[in-house]
Amino acid sequence: MEKVSIILDTSFLIALNDAGDYKHKDAISLGSRIKNKEFGHCYISDYIFDELMTLMRAKSINPNKIKEIGDSLLADETIELLRADKEIFLQSWELFKKSSNLSFTDCITITLVKEFKIKSLASFDSGFDRITSIRRIEK
């Protein structure tokens, strides 16, 4: 049987935690599927966590809400935090230099997906659709 897994992207996490986001309902629906283990093991990267916290602060979300979301993600035993080591970082840097339309965090995500054989990505970022090795889930 093929091992299934999913990594959570910043766009999904923002929509999940922002009731005013136009993708909030889709994120709630997808979040329920993830909680029910439809996609197997769940991951988040240190770079996605960093990007999420930074974007929420930039959106002037209440600091206590930001802390609550961050603490909740880190305490959730069903979500494994992946850290980009030097090898992942350097592979991502090479990918970033070849791409004109991916953020460095996106490059880290793509490299981690390949390294850990993650099958799916919870994301509303259609930029990932160009990466054929990743199955982007948005609903």
Buried (B, 14 or more C-beta within 10 A) or exposed (E): EEEEBBBBBBBBBBBBBBEEBEBBEBBEEBBEBBEEEEBBBBBBBBBBBEBBBEBBEEEEBEEEEBEEBBEEBEEEEEBBEBEBEEEBBEBBBEBBEEBEEBBBBBBBBBBBBBBBEBBBBBBBBEBBEEBEEBBBBBE
